[in-house]
Structure formats: structure tokens, C-alpha cells
């Protein structure tokens, strides 16, 4: 799965605050995720995170203008 830091992911199960979207802060063996609803940060094993992902939302990249 191609998840990069800065991506927003939508998970299958909601966080207790009710939000289902998370910002990816760090990737590796574990993922560090920040809840978009309450701001809580959690560490989650890669296998559990990839299994729970429903959608990956990429930030809009600004195109570099050439002079």
C-alpha cells in the first residue's frame, strides 16, 4: 500500500471522538497517526493500519511553474 507522511486516510472504524479520518505523521514498521477530530496521536502497527484503511486522500500538490 502506498501511504506517505502527510496523507489523510479514512479508516473503517471510527475513533471514540467520532472521526474516521487520520493524518499520517510517520511511517515505518509502525504508523503514527493524528486524529482529525480531536488531535490525539496514536501508534499503530503497519499491518493493522493497512487492514483498516478504507480510502487514502492525497493532499493537493502545487505544480512548480517553470520560468
C-alpha positions in Angstrom: 0.0 0.0 0.0 1.4 3.4 -1.0 0.8 5.6 2.1 3.1 8.6 2.6 3.5 11.1 5.5 1.1 13.9 5.0 -1.6 11.7 3.5 -5.0 11.6 5.2 -6.6 8.2 5.5 -10.2 7.2 6.2 -10.5 4.1 8.4 -13.2 1.5 8.7 -13.8 2.0 12.4 -14.3 5.5 14.0 -12.2 6.9 16.8 -14.1 7.3 20.1 -14.4 11.0 19.3 -16.4 10.1 16.2 -13.9 10.9 13.5 -12.9 8.4 10.8 -10.1 10.4 9.2 -6.5 10.4 10.3 -3.4 12.3 9.2 -0.3 10.1 8.7 2.7 11.7 10.6 5.2 8.8 10.3 5.6 5.5 8.5 7.8 2.5 9.1 7.1 -0.7 11.0 4.6 1.4 12.9 2.4 4.3 11.7 2.0 7.4 13.8 -1.5 8.8 13.1 -3.2 12.0 14.3 -6.9 12.0 14.6 -8.5 14.8 12.5 -11.3 15.2 15.1 -9.6 15.6 18.5 -5.9 15.7 17.6 -4.9 12.6 19.6 -1.8 10.9 18.2 -1.6 7.1 18.2 1.0 4.5 17.1 -0.5 1.6 15.1 1.3 -1.5 13.7 1.6 -1.3 9.9 -0.4 -4.5 9.3 -3.3 -3.2 11.5 -3.3 0.2 9.8 -3.2 -1.1 6.3 -6.0 -3.6 7.1 -8.2 -0.8 8.4 -7.8 1.7 5.6 -10.9 2.4 3.5 -9.6 5.3 1.5 -6.3 7.3 1.0 -6.8 11.1 0.5 -3.7 12.7 -1.0 -3.0 16.4 -0.4 -3.2 18.6 -3.5 0.3 19.1 -4.8 1.1 22.5 -6.2 2.7 22.4 -9.6 6.0 24.1 -9.9 5.8 26.8 -12.5 8.7 26.9 -15.0 10.2 30.2 -15.9 
